[in-house]
Amino acid sequence: MDIISQIPIDSSQVSNIVATLQTQLTALALKLGGAILLWIVASWLIRKSIGLLSRILKKQDIDATLIRYLVNFLGVVLNIILIVAILGYFGIETTSFAALLAAAGIAIGAAWSGLLANFAAGVFLIIFRPFAVGDFIEAGGVTGTVAEIGLFVTAIDTLDNVRTLVGNNTIFAGTIQNFSSNPYRRVDLVAQLNHSVAPDQAIALLKESVGKIDNVLQDPAPDVEVLEFNLAGPVLAVRPYCNNDHYWQVYFDTNKAIRETFGEAGFPTPENHYALRQVA
């Protein structure tokens, strides 16, 4: 005969077990429903709060990149707090979870120290604004026009139109030259004269011709002075001023003006002169 069929069954015990299971399942369902409701409501409040903060910051004329930094960071923090709160609602010990999360944060921070350094440097670049999108700069060993200041890297279009990405920490930790910051900059060129040419005459002619070049500023006026002397003759420093947008146009036109001015004046080609002496 089946052994199980020989075991006496107490109907009152079965009723108690069923009632206990029903009570526990009902409590679990209520908790689960409450957790889902808490998640929905809290997520909605987080989105609304972040959206409101974003609109407020935009009205304060804060840089859009910095606003994205703050909004994304706040969203992550609030969602982590929400998850911890829901776990606590279910009776799960969150102290150990918080300690584990902190340890994980330290481990990730150590592993991604370079990435986090670029992120922090990007925040400082936005706050201190040593340059803006569209500026012509030299930073991190790269010279070009700033195309974008990102979360971790800055995009720079070089003079040969190559998009170059430079880590924000590399830029912030080094020297930054912003050629677009001031209203004008100087073009530095030299002009070699023959020994037979009077420097004063060449200076007067060059000042007149360079001053007529398009986009060369008259205040400050172009500088043309004797820079040094070498074996070929005097060397003139030719330094017109212009806006950064016209730098290369003025640079090449000034070189052309030097050649045309000296050619029209009939100046001889510079030559190195040597003196030979015979020793008896």
C-alpha positions in Angstrom: 0.0 0.0 0.0 1.3 3.6 -0.8 3.1 5.0 2.3 1.9 8.6 1.6 -1.7 7.5 1.6 -1.2 6.1 5.1 -0.1 9.5 6.5 -3.1 11.1 8.2 -3.9 14.6 6.9 -5.1 17.3 9.3 -7.4 19.6 7.4 -6.9 22.4 10.0 -3.1 22.3 9.4 -3.7 22.5 5.6 -6.0 25.4 6.1 -3.5 27.2 8.2 -0.7 26.7 5.6 -2.9 27.9 2.8 -4.0 31.0 4.9 -0.3 31.7 5.7 0.7 31.4 2.1 -2.2 33.6 1.0 -1.2 36.3 3.6 2.5 36.2 2.5 1.7 36.3 -1.2 -0.8 39.2 -0.6 1.8 41.1 1.3 4.5 40.4 -1.3 2.1 41.5 -4.1 1.3 44.7 -2.2 5.0 45.4 -1.7 5.8 44.6 -5.3 2.9 46.9 -6.5 4.1 49.6 -4.1 7.7 49.3 -5.4 6.5 49.5 -9.0 4.3 52.5 -8.1 7.2 54.1 -6.3 9.5 53.5 -9.3 7.1 55.1 -11.7 6.3 58.1 -9.6 9.9 58.7 -8.5 11.2 58.3 -12.1 8.6 60.8 -13.3 9.6 63.3 -10.6 13.3 62.8 -11.4 12.6 63.5 -15.1 10.5 66.6 -14.3 13.0 67.9 -11.8 16.0 67.5 -14.2 14.0 69.1 -17.0 13.1 72.0 -14.8 16.7 72.4 -13.7 17.9 72.3 -17.3 15.4 75.1 -18.3 16.5 77.2 -15.3 20.2 76.9 -16.2 19.5 77.7 -19.9 17.8 80.9 -18.8 21.0 81.9 -16.9 23.0 81.8 -20.1 25.1 78.9 -18.9 27.1 76.9 -21.5 25.0 74.1 -23.0 27.9 71.6 -22.5 28.1 72.4 -18.8 24.3 72.0 -18.5 24.6 68.5 -20.0 27.3 67.6 -17.5 25.2 68.7 -14.5 22.0 67.2 -15.7 23.5 63.8 -16.5 25.4 63.6 -13.3 22.3 64.6 -11.2 20.2 62.0 -13.1 22.6 59.2 -12.3 22.8 60.1 -8.6 19.1 60.4 -8.2 18.4 57.0 -9.9 21.0 55.3 -7.7 19.3 56.8 -4.6 15.9 55.5 -5.9 17.2 52.0 -6.4 18.7 52.0 -2.8 15.4 53.2 -1.5 13.4 50.5 -3.2 15.8 47.8 -1.9 15.3 49.2 1.6 11.5 49.1 1.1 11.8 45.4 0.5 13.7 45.0 3.7 17.1 44.4 2.0 20.0 45.7 4.1 21.3 48.7 2.1 24.3 49.5 4.3 26.3 46.6 2.7 25.0 47.6 -0.7 26.2 51.2 -0.2 29.6 50.0 1.0 29.8 47.8 -2.0 28.8 50.6 -4.3 31.4 52.9 -2.8 34.1 50.2 -3.2 33.0 49.7 -6.8 33.2 53.4 -7.4 36.8 53.6 -6.0 37.8 50.6 -8.2 36.2 52.1 -11.3 37.8 55.5 -10.5 41.2 54.0 -10.2 40.8 52.0 -13.5 39.3 55.0 -15.3 41.4 57.7 -13.7 42.5 59.1 -17.1 38.9 59.2 -18.3 37.7 60.9 -15.2 40.6 63.4 -15.4 39.5 64.3 -18.9 35.9 64.7 -17.7 36.9 67.0 -14.8 39.2 69.0 -17.1 36.3 69.4 -19.5 34.2 70.9 -16.7 37.0 73.4 -15.9 37.3 74.2 -19.6 33.6 75.1 -19.7 33.8 77.1 -16.4 37.0 79.1 -17.1 36.5 79.3 -20.9 40.1 79.8 -22.1 38.6 79.3 -25.6 35.3 78.7 -27.3 34.0 76.8 -30.3 35.3 78.6 -33.4 38.5 80.0 -31.8 41.9 79.4 -33.4 44.1 77.9 -30.7 47.3 75.9 -30.0 46.8 73.4 -27.2 48.0 69.9 -26.5 50.5 70.1 -29.3 47.7 70.7 -31.9 47.0 74.0 -33.8 43.7 74.6 -35.4 40.1 75.8 -35.0 38.0 74.4 -32.1 35.1 72.4 -33.6 33.6 71.0 -30.4 34.3 70.9 -26.6 33.1 67.4 -25.6 32.7 65.6 -22.3 36.1 64.0 -22.5 37.9 65.3 -25.6 38.0 68.6 -27.6 37.7 68.4 -31.4 40.1 70.6 -33.3 40.3 71.1 -37.1 43.9 71.6 -38.0 45.2 73.9 -40.7 45.2 71.0 -43.3 41.5 70.4 -42.3 42.0 67.2 -40.3 39.7 66.6 -37.4 41.9 65.9 -34.3 40.6 64.8 -30.9 42.7 65.9 -27.9 42.0 64.8 -24.3 40.7 67.6 -22.2 43.2 66.9 -19.4 46.1 67.1 -21.9 44.8 70.6 -23.0 44.0 71.9 -19.5 47.3 70.6 -18.0 49.4 72.3 -20.7 49.8 75.8 -22.3 46.9 77.1 -24.3 47.4 79.8 -26.9 44.2 81.5 -28.1 44.9 83.4 -31.3 41.3 84.6 -31.5 41.1 86.1 -28.1 42.6 89.5 -29.0 41.2 91.8 -31.8 44.4 91.5 -33.9 47.7 89.7 -34.1 51.1 90.3 -35.7 52.5 88.7 -38.9 56.3 88.1 -38.5 58.3 88.0 -41.7 61.9 89.0 -42.8 63.3 90.6 -45.9 66.9 90.1 -46.9 68.8 93.1 -48.5 72.0 93.3 -50.5 75.0 95.1 -48.9 74.6 97.9 -51.5 71.0 98.7 -50.6 70.4 101.5 -48.1 68.2 100.1 -45.3 66.3 103.4 -44.8 65.2 103.5 -48.5 64.0 99.8 -48.3 62.2 100.5 -45.1 60.3 103.4 -46.5 59.2 101.6 -49.6 58.1 98.5 -47.7 56.1 100.5 -45.2 54.2 102.1 -48.0 53.5 98.9 -50.0 52.7 96.7 -46.9 50.3 99.4 -45.7 48.3 99.0 -48.9 47.7 95.3 -48.5 44.0 94.4 -47.9 43.1 93.8 -44.2 46.4 95.2 -42.9 45.6 97.4 -39.9 46.8 101.0 -39.8 46.5 101.2 -36.0 48.9 99.7 -35.0 50.8 100.5 -38.2 53.1 97.9 -39.8 56.6 97.7 -38.3 59.6 97.5 -40.7 63.0 97.8 -39.0 66.5 96.4 -39.3 66.5 93.1 -37.5 70.1 92.0 -37.9 73.1 91.8 -40.3 74.5 88.7 -42.0 77.0 87.9 -44.8 74.4 88.8 -47.4 73.6 92.2 -45.9 70.9 93.8 -43.7 67.9 91.8 -42.7 64.6 93.7 -42.2 61.8 92.6 -39.8 58.5 93.1 -41.6 55.6 92.9 -39.2 52.1 94.0 -40.3 49.0 93.6 -38.0 45.7 92.0 -38.9 42.7 90.2 -37.5 43.2 86.4 -37.0 40.7 85.6 -39.8 43.0 87.4 -42.3 46.3 86.1 -41.0 47.3 83.8 -43.9 46.0 86.2 -46.6 48.1 89.0 -45.1 51.1 86.6 -44.6 51.2 85.6 -48.3 50.4 89.0 -49.6 53.2 90.5 -47.5 55.7 88.1 -49.0 54.5 89.0 -52.4 54.8 92.7 -51.6 58.4 92.3 -50.5 59.4 90.6 -53.7 57.5 93.1 -55.9 58.7 96.2 -54.0 62.4 95.2 -54.2 62.1 94.2 -57.8 60.5 97.5 -58.9 63.1 99.4 -57.0 65.9 97.5 -58.8 67.5 96.2 -55.7 70.3 93.6 -56.5 69.9 90.0 -55.3 71.4 89.4 -51.9 74.8 87.7 -52.1 77.2 86.4 -49.4 80.5 88.3 -49.4 83.8 86.8 -48.4 87.2 88.3 -48.2 90.2 86.2 -49.2 93.7 87.1 -48.1 96.9 85.4 -49.1 99.3 84.9 -46.3 102.9 84.9 -47.4 
